[in-house]
Amino acid sequence: MPWTSEDGVLSLKYPDRFYIGGEWVPASTDKMISVVNPATEEVQIKVAEAAKADVDRAVASARKAFDEGPWPRMTPVERAGYLTRFAQLLRDHTVELGHSQTREMGIVFAIAQHGAAAFAEYTEQHIGWAETFPWIETVPTRDGLGGDAQLVQEPVGVVGAIVPWNAAFILSIIKIVPALLAGCTIVLKASPEAPIGPYLLTEYIDTLGLPPGVFNFVTADREVSEELVRHPDVDKITFTGSTAAGRRIASICGERIARCTLELGGKSPAIVMNDYDIEQVSDTLAQSTAFMANQVCAALTRIIVPRQRHDALVDALVSKFEKIRIGDPYDEETQMGPLAMSRQLDRVLGYIDIGRSEGTLATGGGRPKHLNRGYYVEPTVFANVDSQARIAQEEIFGPVVAIIPAVDEDDAVRLANDTIYGLDASVFTNDRQKAWDVARRVRSGTVGHNMHRTDFGVSFGGFKQSGLGREGGHAGLSAYLELKGIMLAPE
């Protein structure tokens, strides 16, 4: 039955159903998932929980649509026509989708309400590639038998897209758009903690008139999600989430040689050089830490600074962190909302306890005294942290940063690379050439200059245990394609 939030800003038509084969269908069981508002700790909605039978049905629908339907045999331009309408729907519903993020993970609404418009632009970028991407290339043969070869880009097949609870609708769009343009069919699996945004996207997609089975949607917990990863009729898994879960998915895909793209964890460094203003870098780091309460895989959480500037940066960062206004994510004065769930709050507080024995707690370290409900935690700074400390090595996924002193530039680069991760980084210096030189030495998928910066229109993904493959840009589209060489006999 339909659901509407108490204040009327959000509604779902079919929270007790899944979208399979172009229809909203009843779940195979009556099991439901309770979705809690992180700012109030109250259950706001219950949605259907998929069982193995639901996953099997969704995969069968996607398989049939790929093997027998028209979608993979359409031209990219024809498929892009559907995405044009989708981009407009994202613009039309950006406020509604913003509410979903605030209600699911506590992101400040003033920021959340603009997210969908940005990813409408991402969609439009892909629409442009329908005509400009090298779908077919002619290359000369080298075997001495004459003629040219045609390199043809073809869809990889059925895609299982698994998204996490942080930025759920955005991460769904990042996977849906290139997969559809490539000609794949999809089963989108939402997180049980954050299904509202993906449900809304599915309602929009339902209006596009896609052939039945091209897009399918379920919500499931980890055990049933693994059924999607294992399913022999799924050609590719695209997953965003923890490195621990990514290792499991990679091993399962490896058993059956399934394709996979894994966007995993991070422990990203901010490298502060001698010439950069301490107040500027502390302002930047305070803003990035408050964004989504640092529940961001690419968050800059290891702050590497010359030893002689360590104390000055600590003082500046403490001052900025203590001024971050924490509270109701709908309050216009709020700069940082709650963590997404009680489990995440326990995790962050647990790491803060660990950090007390590994560094100097400079500020934060507890729950805000003025808030008696909601999963809130204070922005926290640890100073004089050793690079091998757990709070400097393990992903916390909360507003906790570790300041690590470096001897010199070479030591700073060494410390930046002293991690199993390699997702993001930033170099703070006024010298552009220095920024370039250091960026080339850092083992990271993205390196920003004087700011925390990522761009899915360019490329996103990590080195080392931060993942496999890339999302966004031409590389992200190529991840949904297989390359075929066709060598016809010379005329």
VOVO-87531 format. One line per 5 residues: for each residue z, y, x of C-alpha. Coordinates in Angstrom, 1 decimal. Example, Ala and Ser with C-alpha at 12.3 -4.5 7.8 and 13.67 -1.06 7.14 Angstrom:
! residues 2
7.8:-4.5:12.3 | 7.1:-1.1:13.7
***
This chain:
! residues 491
0.0:0.0:0.0 | -0.6:3.6:1.2 | 2.0:5.5:3.2 | 2.7:9.2:3.5 | 5.3:10.7:5.7
8.2:12.6:4.0 | 6.8:16.0:5.0 | 3.2:15.0:4.0 | 1.6:15.7:7.3 | 0.6:12.0:8.0
-0.7:9.3:5.7 | -2.3:5.9:6.1 | -4.3:4.1:3.5 | -3.7:0.5:4.6 | -0.7:0.1:6.9
-0.2:-3.4:5.6 | -3.7:-4.5:6.5 | -6.1:-5.0:9.4 | -9.7:-3.9:9.8 | -11.9:-6.9:10.3
-15.6:-7.4:9.6 | -16.0:-3.9:8.1 | -13.2:-4.3:5.6 | -9.4:-3.7:5.3 | -8.1:-7.3:4.9
-4.6:-8.6:4.2 | -2.7:-10.0:7.2 | -2.2:-13.7:7.4 | 1.6:-13.4:7.2 | 4.0:-11.0:5.6
5.6:-10.0:8.9 | 5.9:-6.3:9.4 | 6.6:-4.0:12.4 | 9.1:-1.1:12.0 | 7.9:2.1:13.8
10.8:4.4:14.8 | 10.6:8.2:15.1 | 12.0:8.8:18.6 | 13.3:12.3:17.7 | 15.4:11.0:14.8
15.9:7.3:15.6 | 14.9:6.5:12.0 | 12.2:4.0:10.8 | 9.3:6.0:9.5 | 6.8:3.3:8.6
6.2:-0.4:8.6 | 2.9:-1.8:9.5 | 1.4:-5.3:9.5 | 2.0:-7.6:12.5 | -0.9:-9.8:13.5
-0.5:-13.5:14.1 | -2.9:-15.7:16.0 | -4.9:-16.3:12.9 | -5.6:-12.6:12.6 | -6.7:-12.3:16.2
-9.0:-15.3:15.8 | -10.5:-13.8:12.7 | -11.1:-10.4:14.4 | -12.7:-12.0:17.4 | -14.9:-14.2:15.2
-16.1:-11.1:13.4 | -16.8:-9.3:16.7 | -18.6:-12.4:18.1 | -20.8:-12.7:15.1 | -21.7:-9.0:15.1
-22.7:-9.2:18.8 | -24.6:-12.5:18.6 | -26.3:-12.0:15.3 | -26.0:-8.4:14.3 | -28.3:-5.4:15.1
-25.8:-3.4:17.2 | -26.5:-4.7:20.7 | -30.2:-4.5:20.0 | -30.2:-0.9:18.9 | -31.3:1.7:21.5
-28.5:3.8:23.1 | -29.8:6.8:21.2 | -29.4:5.0:17.9 | -25.9:4.0:18.8 | -25.1:7.5:19.9
-25.9:8.8:16.4 | -22.8:7.0:15.1 | -20.7:8.6:17.9 | -21.9:12.1:16.9 | -20.2:11.7:13.6
-17.1:10.2:15.3 | -16.8:13.3:17.6 | -16.9:15.6:14.5 | -14.2:13.5:12.8 | -12.0:13.9:15.9
-12.4:17.7:15.7 | -11.7:17.7:12.0 | -8.5:15.7:12.4 | -7.1:16.9:15.6 | -3.9:18.2:13.9
-3.4:15.0:12.1 | -3.8:13.0:15.3 | -1.4:15.4:17.0 | 1.2:14.5:14.5 | 0.8:10.9:15.2
1.6:11.4:18.9 | 4.6:13.5:18.1 | 5.9:10.9:15.6 | 5.2:7.9:17.8 | 6.3:9.0:21.3
7.9:12.5:20.9 | 5.2:14.6:22.7 | 5.7:18.3:21.9 | 3.5:19.1:18.9 | 2.2:22.4:20.3
0.5:20.3:23.0 | -0.3:17.2:20.9 | -2.3:19.0:18.3 | -5.1:19.8:20.8 | -5.6:16.3:22.3
-8.3:15.1:19.9 | -10.5:18.1:20.4 | -10.6:17.3:24.2 | -11.6:13.8:23.5 | -14.3:14.9:21.1
-15.8:16.5:24.2 | -15.4:13.2:26.0 | -17.3:11.5:23.2 | -20.0:14.2:23.3 | -20.4:13.6:27.0
-21.2:10.0:26.3 | -23.6:10.9:23.5 | -25.6:12.9:26.1 | -25.7:9.9:28.4 | -27.6:8.0:25.7
-30.7:9.6:27.0 | -29.9:10.3:30.6 | -28.0:7.2:31.8 | -30.2:4.8:33.8 | -30.4:2.1:31.2
-33.6:0.7:32.8 | -34.7:1.4:36.4 | -37.8:0.3:38.3 | -37.2:-0.8:41.9 | -39.6:-2.4:44.4
-39.2:-6.1:45.1 | -38.5:-7.3:48.6 | -39.4:-11.0:48.4 | -43.0:-10.6:49.4 | -44.3:-11.9:46.0
-45.5:-8.5:44.8 | -44.7:-6.3:41.7 | -41.7:-4.3:40.8 | -38.4:-5.3:39.3 | -36.7:-3.8:36.3
-33.0:-3.4:36.5 | -31.7:-3.5:32.9 | -28.2:-2.5:31.7 | -27.1:-4.8:28.9 | -23.8:-4.8:26.9
-21.1:-7.1:28.3 | -20.4:-8.6:24.9 | -17.2:-8.8:22.9 | -14.5:-6.5:24.2 | -10.7:-6.9:23.7
-9.2:-3.4:24.0 | -5.5:-3.3:24.5 | -3.7:0.1:24.4 | -0.1:1.0:25.2 | 2.3:3.2:23.2
1.9:6.4:25.3 | -1.1:8.5:24.1 | -2.2:5.6:21.9 | -5.1:7.3:20.1 | -6.4:9.0:23.2
-6.4:5.7:25.2 | -8.1:4.0:22.3 | -10.9:6.6:22.3 | -11.4:6.2:26.1 | -12.2:2.5:25.5
-14.0:2.7:22.1 | -16.6:5.3:23.0 | -18.2:3.8:26.1 | -18.0:0.2:24.7 | -19.8:1.3:21.5
-22.4:3.3:23.4 | -23.0:0.3:25.7 | -23.7:-1.9:22.6 | -20.5:-4.0:22.7 | -18.5:-5.1:19.8
-14.7:-4.5:19.8 | -11.3:-5.8:18.8 | -8.8:-2.9:19.3 | -5.2:-4.1:19.6 | -2.6:-1.4:19.1
1.0:-1.4:20.5 | 3.7:-2.2:18.0 | 5.6:1.0:19.0 | 2.6:3.3:18.4 | 0.1:2.0:15.8
-0.2:5.2:13.7 | -2.9:7.0:15.8 | -5.0:3.8:16.2 | -4.7:3.2:12.4 | -6.0:6.8:11.8
-8.9:6.3:14.2 | -9.8:3.1:12.4 | -9.9:5.0:9.1 | -12.3:7.4:10.6 | -14.5:4.7:12.1
-14.6:3.0:8.7 | -16.6:5.9:7.4 | -19.3:5.7:10.1 | -21.2:2.9:8.5 | -21.2:0.6:11.6
-22.6:-2.8:11.0 | -19.8:-5.2:9.9 | -17.8:-6.6:12.8 | -18.8:-4.1:15.4 | -15.3:-2.6:15.3
-12.1:-4.5:14.4 | -8.5:-3.5:14.6 | -5.1:-5.3:14.6 | -1.5:-4.5:15.7 | 0.4:-7.2:17.6
3.2:-7.8:20.0 | 2.8:-9.3:23.5 | 2.7:-13.0:22.6 | -0.1:-12.6:20.1 | -1.8:-10.0:22.4
-2.1:-12.8:25.0 | -4.2:-14.8:22.4 | -6.8:-12.0:22.6 | -6.8:-12.2:26.4 | -7.2:-15.9:26.4
-9.8:-16.2:23.7 | -13.0:-17.8:24.9 | -15.1:-15.7:22.7 | -13.9:-12.4:24.3 | -16.2:-11.5:27.2
-14.1:-8.5:28.5 | -10.6:-7.2:28.4 | -9.9:-3.5:28.9 | -6.2:-2.9:29.2 | -3.9:0.1:29.9
-0.3:-0.6:30.6 | 2.2:-1.8:33.2 | 1.3:-3.4:36.4 | 3.4:-6.4:35.5 | 1.4:-7.0:32.3
-1.8:-6.3:34.2 | -1.0:-9.0:36.7 | -0.6:-11.5:33.8 | -3.9:-10.4:32.2 | -5.8:-10.5:35.5
-4.6:-14.1:36.1 | -5.7:-15.2:32.6 | -9.0:-13.5:32.9 | -9.5:-15.1:36.3 | -9.0:-18.6:34.9
-12.1:-18.2:32.7 | -14.0:-15.6:34.8 | -13.7:-13.0:32.0 | -14.5:-9.4:32.9 | -11.5:-7.0:32.9
-10.7:-3.3:33.5 | -7.1:-2.7:34.2 | -5.6:0.8:34.2 | -2.0:0.1:35.4 | 1.1:1.8:36.8
1.6:4.5:39.3 | 4.1:6.2:41.6 | 2.1:9.2:42.5 | 2.9:11.6:45.3 | 2.8:15.4:45.4
2.3:16.3:49.0 | 3.6:19.8:49.7 | 2.2:21.4:52.9 | 3.9:24.0:55.1 | 1.8:26.9:53.8
2.3:26.5:50.0 | 4.6:28.7:48.0 | 7.8:26.8:47.0 | 8.2:28.7:43.7 | 4.6:27.9:42.7
4.9:24.2:43.4 | 8.2:23.9:41.6 | 6.7:25.7:38.5 | 3.8:23.2:38.5 | 6.0:20.2:38.9
8.4:21.3:36.2 | 5.5:21.7:33.8 | 4.0:18.3:34.6 | 7.4:16.6:34.3 | 8.1:18.1:30.9
4.6:17.0:29.6 | 5.2:13.8:27.6 | 8.6:13.6:29.3 | 6.7:12.2:32.3 | 5.8:9.1:30.3
2.5:9.2:32.1 | 1.1:6.6:34.5 | -0.3:9.3:36.8 | 2.8:11.4:36.8 | 3.7:13.1:40.1
7.1:11.5:40.7 | 7.4:11.3:44.6 | 7.6:14.8:46.0 | 6.9:14.8:49.7 | 7.8:17.9:51.6
8.3:19.0:55.2 | 11.9:18.3:56.2 | 12.5:22.0:57.1 | 11.4:23.0:53.5 | 13.3:20.2:51.7
16.4:22.1:50.7 | 14.4:25.1:49.5 | 12.2:22.9:47.3 | 15.3:21.1:45.9 | 16.9:24.4:45.0
13.7:25.8:43.3 | 13.0:22.5:41.4 | 16.6:22.3:40.2 | 16.4:25.9:38.9 | 13.1:25.1:37.1
14.3:21.7:35.7 | 17.5:23.2:34.3 | 15.5:25.8:32.4 | 13.3:23.2:30.6 | 14.1:23.4:26.9
14.7:19.9:25.5 | 14.8:19.3:21.8 | 12.9:18.8:18.5 | 9.2:18.3:19.4 | 8.3:20.5:16.4
10.3:23.5:17.6 | 8.0:26.1:19.1 | 10.6:26.8:21.8 | 10.8:23.1:22.9 | 9.1:22.2:26.2
10.1:18.5:26.4 | 10.7:16.1:23.6 | 12.4:12.6:23.6 | 11.4:9.4:25.3 | 9.4:7.1:23.1
12.0:4.4:22.2 | 15.5:3.2:22.9 | 14.2:0.6:25.3 | 12.6:3.3:27.4 | 15.7:5.5:27.3
17.8:2.5:28.6 | 15.2:1.9:31.4 | 15.3:5.6:32.6 | 19.1:5.8:32.5 | 19.2:2.5:34.4
17.0:3.9:37.1 | 19.1:7.1:37.2 | 22.2:4.9:37.8 | 20.4:3.2:40.7 | 19.3:6.5:42.1
22.9:7.7:42.4 | 23.4:5.3:45.2 | 20.0:5.9:46.8 | 19.8:9.7:47.0 | 21.6:12.9:46.1
21.6:13.7:42.4 | 20.6:17.4:42.4 | 20.4:17.9:38.6 | 20.1:16.0:35.4 | 21.2:12.4:35.2
22.3:12.1:31.6 | 21.6:12.8:28.0 | 21.5:16.5:26.8 | 24.9:17.4:25.4 | 23.5:19.5:22.6
21.5:16.6:21.1 | 23.4:13.9:19.2 | 20.4:11.8:18.1 | 17.0:11.0:19.5 | 16.0:9.3:22.8
16.5:12.4:24.9 | 17.2:12.5:28.7 | 17.6:15.4:31.0 | 14.9:16.2:33.6 | 16.4:14.7:36.8
15.9:15.5:40.5 | 17.0:13.3:43.3 | 17.0:14.8:46.8 | 16.9:13.3:50.3 | 15.4:10.0:49.0
14.2:7.4:51.4 | 10.7:6.2:50.8 | 11.8:2.6:50.4 | 14.5:3.4:47.8 | 13.8:1.8:44.4
13.6:5.2:42.7 | 10.8:6.1:45.2 | 9.0:2.8:44.8 | 9.3:1.6:41.2 | 7.7:3.2:38.2
10.4:4.8:36.0 | 8.2:6.4:33.3 | 10.5:9.2:32.5 | 11.4:12.7:33.7 | 12.9:11.7:37.1
11.5:12.8:40.4 | 12.4:11.9:44.0 | 12.1:14.4:46.8 | 11.2:12.7:50.1 | 11.4:14.7:53.4
8.5:14.2:55.9 | 8.4:14.9:59.6 | 4.9:16.2:59.8 | 1.5:15.9:58.1 | 0.8:12.4:59.4
4.2:11.3:58.2 | 3.5:12.9:54.8 | 0.3:10.9:54.5 | 2.1:7.8:55.6 | 4.8:8.3:53.0
2.2:9.1:50.3 | 0.6:5.7:51.0 | 3.9:3.8:51.3 | 3.6:2.3:47.8 | 2.0:-0.6:46.0
0.3:2.0:43.7 | -2.6:4.3:44.2 | -3.4:6.0:40.9 | -3.0:9.7:41.4 | -1.9:12.3:43.9
-1.9:16.0:44.6 | -2.0:18.1:47.7 | -0.4:21.5:47.6 | -1.9:23.9:50.2 | -3.8:27.2:50.3
-6.2:25.7:52.8 | -9.1:24.0:50.9 | -10.3:22.2:54.0 | -6.8:20.8:54.6 | -6.6:19.7:51.0
-9.9:17.8:51.4 | -8.9:16.2:54.7 | -5.5:15.0:53.3 | -7.1:13.9:50.1 | -9.5:11.7:52.0
-6.6:10.0:53.8 | -4.6:9.3:50.6 | -5.2:5.9:49.0 | -5.5:7.1:45.4 | -8.0:7.0:42.6
-7.6:10.7:41.9 | -6.4:13.5:44.1 | -5.7:17.0:42.7 | -5.4:20.3:44.5 | -2.4:22.4:43.8
-1.9:20.8:40.4 | -1.4:17.6:38.5 | -5.0:16.8:37.5 | -6.9:13.9:35.9 | -10.3:14.0:34.2
-11.7:11.1:32.2 | -15.0:12.9:32.1 | -15.2:12.2:35.9 | -13.4:9.0:36.7 | -9.9:7.6:36.3
-8.3:4.5:37.8 | -6.4:3.3:40.8 | -6.4:1.8:44.2 | -4.1:-1.2:45.1 | -1.9:-2.4:42.2
-2.7:0.6:40.0 | -5.6:-1.4:38.6 | -9.1:-2.7:38.6 | -12.2:-0.6:37.8 | -12.5:2.8:36.4
-12.4:4.5:33.0 | -14.4:7.6:32.3 | -17.5:8.9:33.9 | -20.6:6.8:34.6 | -18.3:4.1:36.2
-16.4:3.8:33.0 | -19.6:3.3:31.0 | -20.9:0.8:33.6 | -17.8:-1.3:33.1 | -19.1:-2.3:29.6
-22.5:-3.3:30.9 | -24.0:-6.2:32.8 | -26.9:-5.7:35.2 | -29.9:-7.8:34.8 | -32.9:-7.9:37.1
-36.2:-8.8:35.5 | -39.1:-9.6:37.8 | -42.4:-10.1:36.0 | -45.4:-11.6:37.8 | -47.7:-8.9:39.2
-50.6:-7.9:37.0
***
